[in-house]
């Protein structure tokens, strides 16, 4: 039921199964993790975190080293993402650090190339982009020990960061390197993975087109990816393309269109920190005070009890105090 409902349109159907399954196999790391696939789809971050905390604890008790390590990684990845949505920034960063302590030799060889090596690049990329630390994103270095399709993740993050910084040269370099990694993948022993690189390539090229003043080309690239995700969904811990579309529209000075993009994104990926903040600031500039109050109001509720110093949270609270 959980696997069958692991899609935006169906996630609600898996909610009861997720709640029940979380309780029936208390010593099985993967079973404890699986409900978080549904919780992440529904924006139920506290349930997501609890599911993976239990999974992480069980994985650390596992007698088989590789099974314990592999299940820890999956739990940490979901926890990093969920912590970022509720302003638990230090705990999210701790997941990046915890992952860094897992030894590569403790992961089975097949999983290294198919999953683990990609997480070496993705853990810090996700943290930098979700935290809007654009300079940090542009400064990321691809892990030298991994395949080109995994190194490409770093160049995707650098392209997105460069787009927000309006750094054309950095975007050009990042995109050229991403394209080179794609070509290397097509010629390598894992050529089949090239077909999965299209989303990040289109997003990287979109930010470059934006910096080159080709606004409609940029938006067109993101629209195609976002429309596809609306139907098929995205990875549970991936950044939503339609939210990125909202970011770009906002950067173009089109807050009304940005608001529509953020709102549509939240229909598929609800309760995201940056989705709520983006919708709030776009509504504010579009003179939709009622909507600004709703979205800005939800953000502090989601982050209640956190000690986040993120400026977006401060701005939301400041805006609410003026109403």
ABEGO torsion letter per residue (X at the ends): XAAAABBAAAAAAAAAAAAAAAAABAABAAAAAAAAAAAAAAGBAAAAAAAAAAAAAAAAABABAAAAAAAAAAAAAAAAAAAAAAGBAAAAAAAAAAAAABBAAABBAAAAAAAAAAAAAAAAAAAAAAAGBAAAAAABBBBAABBAAAAAAAAAAAAAAAAAAGBAAAAAAAAAAAAAAAAAAAABAAAAAAAAAAAAAAAAAAAAAAAAGBAAAAAAAAAAAAAAAAAAEBBAABBBAAAAAAAAAAAAGBAAAAAAAAAAAAAABBGBAAAAAAAAAAAAAAGBAAAAAAAAAAAAAAABGBABABAAAAAAAAAAAAX
